[in-house]
Amino acid sequence: MSLLALRLRRAKFVTVQFRYPTINGSFSDNADALRRFLQDQSGEVHLVAHSLGGLLVREVLRCYPDAFKGRIVTLGTPHQGSAVATVLARRRFLSWILGNSGLALVHPPAGNACAAGFGVIAGNRPMGVGMLLCKLARPHDGTVSLVESRYSAMTAYAVFPANHMGLLFSKAVSEAVISFIRTGQLK
């Protein structure tokens, strides 16, 4: 997320990255750590999350609905659950890849709306390791299908020509994130 953070700083935003242990940390412990992290921030706070991080943000909203008031943008998050993660979870010799937090990719948290706005960005460039594990519904980003990326509480949705990891490097995606934080619109 470093390049995206740099682009946000160039757009005059202060950025702070939240890191969490997906392999050893439980999903609920990571959500609680994110809640505490948010409590330590001052001023208006907006969240940008990639993949599993978007589900972690939703878990914070579910468990602590008053913990956050800013806008949220998720990139490549499987809000409807992940076919790739489901395959990994079923294969004992591959399930370790998901770690303790990754099972949320199979069963995402219940939906909660964000009053300030919830933007969802997905990719449609089919290149990624997920294609080796299962047949993804088309279109997809190589890991997450567009069907999986939709969220019932989203207030904006956009698709970009990028694969799952490429969403983090795309200048157009960065510009859409900046637009959403400023206006609530994904432009």
C-alpha positions as MATLAB code, in Angstrom:
seq = 'MSLLALRLRRAKFVTVQFRYPTINGSFSDNADALRRFLQDQSGEVHLVAHSLGGLLVREVLRCYPDAFKGRIVTLGTPHQGSAVATVLARRRFLSWILGNSGLALVHPPAGNACAAGFGVIAGNRPMGVGMLLCKLARPHDGTVSLVESRYSAMTAYAVFPANHMGLLFSKAVSEAVISFIRTGQLK';
ca = [
       0.000    0.000    0.000;
       3.079    2.243    0.041;
       2.619    3.686   -3.473;
      -1.044    4.403   -2.808;
      -0.093    6.076    0.498;
       2.485    8.206   -1.341;
      -0.125    9.336   -3.872;
      -2.514   10.200   -1.037;
       0.216   12.262    0.658;
       0.845   14.097   -2.622;
      -2.878   14.931   -2.607;
      -2.342   16.544    0.829;
      -3.671   13.707    2.988;
      -1.856   12.503    6.078;
      -1.471    8.736    5.869;
      -0.889    6.160    8.577;
      -0.682    2.482    7.713;
      -2.253   -0.121    9.967;
      -0.515   -3.485    9.835;
      -1.877   -6.686   11.315;
      -0.833  -10.361   11.488;
      -3.061  -12.369    9.146;
      -1.373  -15.712    9.754;
      -0.994  -15.700   13.555;
      -3.568  -13.091   14.592;
      -7.238  -13.942   14.854;
      -9.725  -11.920   12.845;
     -11.477  -10.635   15.985;
      -8.170   -9.702   17.659;
      -7.129   -7.829   14.516;
     -10.489   -6.024   14.434;
     -10.030   -4.994   18.049;
      -6.492   -3.791   17.263;
      -7.886   -1.720   14.369;
     -10.517   -0.231   16.690;
      -7.803    0.778   19.170;
      -5.680    2.137   16.315;
      -8.617    4.293   15.173;
      -9.150    5.585   18.708;
      -5.551    6.839   18.710;
      -6.068    8.919   15.540;
      -7.158   12.538   15.685;
      -9.194   14.607   13.265;
     -11.245   13.301   10.380;
     -10.191    9.735    9.498;
     -10.937    7.856    6.271;
      -9.990    4.243    5.601;
      -8.600    2.625    2.464;
      -8.315   -1.153    2.641;
      -7.220   -3.882    0.253;
      -8.704   -7.382    0.039;
      -9.008   -8.941    3.539;
      -8.468   -5.475    5.016;
     -11.886   -4.422    3.717;
     -13.502   -7.256    5.652;
     -11.555   -6.248    8.745;
     -12.983   -2.722    8.420;
     -16.484   -4.194    8.121;
     -15.903   -6.253   11.268;
     -14.955   -3.097   13.177;
     -18.179   -1.446   11.937;
     -20.173   -4.510   13.000;
     -18.661   -4.840   16.470;
     -18.064   -1.159   17.205;
     -20.561    0.858   15.130;
     -19.520    4.138   16.746;
     -15.767    3.589   16.345;
     -15.573    5.289   12.979;
     -17.293    8.144   11.145;
     -15.225    8.780    7.978;
     -15.408    7.443    4.439;
     -14.236    3.958    3.525;
     -12.852    2.642    0.232;
     -12.119   -1.044   -0.305;
      -9.983   -2.385   -3.141;
     -10.438   -5.951   -4.350;
     -12.323   -7.023   -1.241;
     -14.463  -10.172   -1.609;
     -17.477   -8.756    0.242;
     -19.599  -11.773   -0.774;
     -16.939  -14.294    0.199;
     -14.076  -15.682   -1.837;
     -14.209  -18.779   -4.039;
     -10.404  -18.940   -3.922;
     -10.366  -18.832   -0.098;
     -13.075  -21.494    0.006;
     -10.902  -23.825   -2.076;
      -7.880  -23.110    0.147;
      -9.896  -23.742    3.328;
     -11.041  -27.140    2.045;
      -7.539  -28.360    1.212;
      -5.655  -29.265    4.355;
      -2.244  -28.860    2.728;
      -3.152  -25.337    1.503;
      -5.397  -24.031    4.304;
      -2.408  -22.641    6.254;
      -2.132  -19.934    3.561;
      -5.309  -18.345    4.910;
      -3.932  -18.136    8.430;
      -6.139  -17.358   11.407;
      -7.690  -14.239    9.869;
      -8.198  -15.548    6.358;
     -11.257  -17.626    7.162;
     -13.193  -14.347    7.097;
     -12.657  -14.491    3.323;
     -14.872  -17.585    3.273;
     -17.524  -16.185    5.640;
     -17.426  -12.358    5.583;
     -18.844  -10.378    8.504;
     -22.452   -9.207    8.412;
     -22.989   -5.922    6.604;
     -23.039   -2.533    8.256;
     -23.342    0.748    6.394;
     -20.963    3.633    6.901;
     -22.908    6.875    7.197;
     -20.225    8.938    5.467;
     -19.924    6.607    2.470;
     -18.572    3.213    1.490;
     -16.840    2.976   -1.886;
     -15.936   -0.322   -3.501;
     -13.293   -0.644   -6.217;
     -12.806   -3.893   -8.120;
     -10.512   -5.036  -10.903;
     -11.304   -6.890  -14.098;
      -7.865   -7.900  -15.404;
      -7.862  -11.708  -15.092;
      -4.303  -12.361  -13.956;
      -3.567  -13.985  -10.626;
      -2.833  -17.105   -8.659;
      -6.507  -17.555   -7.837;
      -7.089  -18.708  -11.401;
      -4.890  -21.735  -10.706;
      -7.009  -22.827   -7.740;
     -10.542  -22.582   -9.062;
     -12.735  -21.374  -11.866;
     -13.606  -17.797  -10.964;
     -16.839  -16.217  -12.138;
     -16.067  -13.764  -14.941;
     -15.163  -10.985  -14.935;
     -12.526  -11.105  -12.192;
      -9.153   -9.715  -11.146;
      -7.384  -13.076  -10.996;
      -8.339  -13.539   -7.342;
     -11.747  -11.920   -6.721;
     -14.691  -11.912   -9.139;
     -16.800   -8.801   -9.608;
     -19.785  -10.695   -8.188;
     -17.794  -11.331   -4.994;
     -16.740   -7.676   -4.743;
     -20.232   -6.196   -4.440;
     -21.410   -5.021   -1.015;
     -25.015   -4.287   -0.132;
     -24.106   -1.174    1.893;
     -21.800    0.382   -0.717;
     -22.585    3.917   -1.821;
     -20.317    3.849   -4.890;
     -18.825    1.125   -7.088;
     -16.206    1.243   -9.830;
     -14.279   -1.316  -11.873;
     -10.775   -0.679  -13.205;
      -8.562   -2.606  -15.648;
      -6.253   -4.034  -13.000;
      -5.553   -7.385  -11.415;
      -5.918   -7.963   -7.678;
      -2.510   -6.614   -6.632;
      -2.452   -4.123   -9.502;
      -5.286   -2.197   -7.828;
      -2.670   -0.972   -5.351;
      -0.404    0.380   -8.103;
      -2.925    1.848  -10.556;
      -2.804    5.630  -10.869;
      -6.466    5.657  -11.961;
      -7.450    3.723   -8.829;
      -5.460    6.165   -6.671;
      -7.289    9.081   -8.291;
     -10.650    7.396   -7.668;
      -9.745    6.833   -4.002;
      -8.792   10.508   -3.640;
     -12.024   11.556   -5.344;
     -14.115    9.364   -3.066;
     -12.465   10.626    0.103;
     -13.029   14.228   -1.006;
     -16.491   13.974   -2.574;
     -18.044   10.577   -1.900;
     -17.883    9.857   -5.654;
     -15.648    7.325   -7.421;
     -14.463    9.316  -10.450;
];
